[in-house]
Amino acid sequence: MSREEFVIPAPALPVGCGGLFPVRRIFCVGRNYAEHAREMGGDPSREPPFFFMKPADAVWCPQHAEARWPYPPATHEVHHEVELVVALRGGGLELSVQEAAEAIYGYAVGLDMTRRDLQAEAKAKGRPWDVAKGFDASLPVSTLLPKPGEALHGGEIGLEIDGALRQRGDLAQMIYDVPAVIAEISRYWRLAAGDLILTGTPAGVGPVRPGERVRAWVEGVGELAFVVGEGD
């Protein structure tokens, strides 16, 4: 077998102005909208931010609205969670809020797809969530919109399925805003260019079914649309 056959393309996102954004790591913040924290059984008045990760190759970028998202195996309950995705152009350890804002490269619309049945089982048994959150194509994501150094503090975020509204909120409803989330993550990891951060989802998460059409958006950033494919 030749050496070239071992070369695997690095995950990357298309950029709206042209080119690609190589993905280094993917961080996700849990329960960053009060109503979603409540619907998941949490208390937003007491809970500090917590984080989990997805592998870099979890990104899935549909080229058009008819693209088929691959429904994952070993589950019967996959939930949608629309989120603002932040892409970093820089980073560091223990960033100040101002330094965190300066590290921003741009934004995209993303979905933290979750095998909810497997997540519930893992929670009940005190196990990690990797199998529920880090599966193939678990991060459908839109084209990246460059907004260097610009922290978004407001704008509608939402999701509909077959034209019916499922999720709607505003970025201003985040418990921890974008710079605060970046700064908090930098307490535990040295952030760098290429890192993506999912900033939490508003209330209304629920299941997707094969054949359904999904459309998600963030005001001032863009939208994401695809069709849920058949499962195995």
C-alpha positions in Angstrom: 0.0 0.0 0.0 1.4 3.4 -1.0 2.1 6.1 1.5 -0.4 8.4 -0.3 -3.3 6.0 0.6 -2.8 6.9 4.3 -3.4 10.7 3.7 -6.8 11.7 5.1 -8.2 15.1 4.2 -8.4 17.4 7.3 -12.0 18.5 8.2 -12.7 22.0 7.0 -15.7 24.4 6.6 -16.4 26.4 3.5 -16.0 30.2 4.1 -18.5 32.6 2.6 -15.9 34.8 1.0 -14.1 31.8 -0.5 -11.6 29.2 0.7 -11.7 26.7 3.6 -11.4 26.9 7.4 -9.5 23.9 8.7 -11.1 22.5 11.8 -8.8 21.7 14.8 -11.1 20.9 17.7 -14.8 21.2 18.5 -16.0 22.4 22.0 -19.6 22.4 23.1 -21.2 24.2 26.0 -24.2 22.6 27.7 -27.4 24.3 28.8 -26.5 27.9 28.0 -30.1 29.1 27.6 -32.3 29.1 30.7 -35.4 27.6 29.2 -33.4 24.7 27.6 -31.6 24.1 31.0 -35.1 23.8 32.6 -36.4 21.4 29.9 -33.4 19.2 30.5 -33.9 19.2 34.2 -31.2 21.8 35.2 -31.3 24.9 37.2 -29.8 27.9 35.2 -29.6 30.1 38.3 -27.0 27.8 39.9 -25.3 25.8 37.2 -21.9 27.0 36.0 -21.0 26.3 32.3 -19.9 22.8 31.5 -18.3 21.4 28.3 -18.0 18.4 26.1 -16.4 17.8 22.8 -17.0 16.3 19.3 -14.3 15.0 17.0 -13.2 17.3 14.3 -14.6 15.0 11.6 -18.1 15.2 13.0 -18.6 18.2 10.8 -21.1 17.7 7.9 -21.6 20.5 5.4 -24.6 20.1 3.1 -24.0 21.6 -0.3 -27.8 22.3 -0.9 -31.2 21.9 0.8 -31.8 18.5 -0.8 -28.6 17.0 0.8 -29.4 13.9 2.9 -28.1 13.9 6.4 -27.1 10.3 7.3 -29.3 9.1 10.2 -27.0 7.3 12.6 -27.1 3.6 13.5 -27.8 2.2 17.0 -30.5 4.7 17.9 -34.2 5.4 17.6 -34.3 8.9 19.0 -32.0 11.6 17.5 -32.7 15.1 18.6 -31.9 18.5 16.9 -30.2 21.3 18.9 -29.7 24.5 16.8 -26.6 26.5 17.9 -24.5 29.5 17.0 -21.0 28.1 16.0 -18.0 30.3 16.7 -14.7 29.8 14.7 -11.5 31.0 16.3 -8.6 32.7 14.5 -6.4 32.7 17.6 -6.5 31.7 21.2 -4.4 31.0 24.2 -4.7 29.9 27.8 -6.7 31.8 30.5 -8.0 34.5 28.1 -9.6 37.7 29.3 -13.1 38.5 27.9 -11.5 41.1 25.6 -8.8 38.6 24.4 -11.6 36.1 23.8 -13.5 38.5 21.6 -10.4 39.3 19.6 -9.8 35.6 18.9 -13.1 35.3 17.0 -12.8 34.6 13.2 -16.4 34.2 12.3 -19.7 32.3 12.8 -21.8 29.6 11.3 -25.2 27.9 12.0 -24.8 24.4 13.5 -26.8 21.5 14.9 -25.6 19.5 17.8 -27.3 16.3 16.8 -27.8 14.0 19.8 -28.7 10.3 20.2 -31.0 11.2 23.0 -31.8 7.6 23.9 -28.2 6.7 24.3 -27.5 9.9 26.2 -30.2 9.1 28.7 -28.8 5.6 29.1 -25.3 7.0 29.7 -26.6 9.5 32.2 -28.5 6.8 34.1 -25.3 4.7 34.4 -22.9 7.5 35.0 -21.1 7.0 31.8 -19.6 9.5 29.3 -21.7 10.9 26.5 -19.4 10.3 23.6 -21.6 7.8 21.9 -24.5 10.2 22.0 -22.7 13.4 20.9 -19.7 12.4 18.9 -21.0 10.2 16.1 -20.4 10.6 12.4 -22.0 13.8 10.9 -23.2 14.8 14.4 -22.5 18.5 13.5 -24.3 19.7 10.4 -23.0 23.2 9.8 -23.4 26.0 7.4 -20.9 28.1 5.4 -18.8 30.1 7.8 -19.3 33.9 7.8 -16.2 35.9 8.7 -16.7 38.5 11.4 -13.1 38.9 12.8 -13.1 40.2 16.4 -16.8 40.8 16.5 -18.8 39.4 19.4 -22.5 38.8 18.6 -24.8 39.7 21.5 -28.2 39.4 19.9 -30.2 38.0 16.9 -32.9 35.4 16.4 -31.9 31.7 16.4 -34.4 29.1 15.4 -35.2 25.8 13.7 -38.2 24.4 11.8 -39.1 20.9 10.5 -41.3 20.6 7.5 -42.1 24.3 7.9 -43.3 23.9 11.6 -41.4 25.9 14.1 -39.6 23.8 16.8 -37.0 26.2 18.3 -36.8 29.9 18.5 -34.8 32.1 20.8 -32.4 35.1 20.8 -28.6 35.1 21.2 -29.2 37.7 23.9 -30.8 35.0 26.0 -27.5 33.1 26.5 -26.6 32.7 30.1 -22.9 33.2 29.2 -22.3 35.3 26.0 -19.8 34.4 23.3 -16.7 36.0 24.8 -17.5 34.6 28.3 -17.9 31.1 26.9 -14.5 31.4 25.0 -12.8 32.8 28.1 -14.2 30.0 30.3 -13.1 27.2 27.9 -9.6 28.8 27.9 -9.3 28.1 31.6 -9.1 24.3 30.8 -7.7 24.2 27.3 -5.2 26.3 25.3 -7.4 27.5 22.5 -6.0 28.0 19.0 -6.9 29.0 15.4 -9.1 26.3 13.9 -11.1 25.6 17.1 -14.9 25.6 16.8 -17.2 26.4 19.8 -20.9 25.5 19.9 -22.6 28.0 22.3 -25.7 26.2 23.4 -29.3 25.8 22.2 -32.6 27.4 23.0 -35.6 25.4 24.3 -37.7 23.2 22.0 -35.2 20.4 21.2 -36.9 17.3 19.8 -36.6 14.3 17.5 -36.0 14.2 13.7 -37.4 11.5 11.5 -36.2 10.2 8.1 -37.7 12.2 5.2 -38.2 15.4 7.3 -36.8 18.7 6.0 -34.8 20.7 8.5 -34.1 24.4 8.3 -32.1 26.3 10.9 -30.9 29.9 11.1 -29.2 32.5 13.1 -30.0 36.2 12.3 -27.1 37.9 10.7 -25.1 34.7 10.2 -27.0 32.5 7.8 -29.1 29.3 7.5 -28.7 25.6 7.2 -31.1 23.2 5.4 -31.1 19.5 4.6 -33.3 16.4 4.5 -33.0 13.7 7.1 -31.9 10.5 5.4 -33.0 6.9 6.1 -31.5 5.0 9.0 -29.8 1.6 8.8 
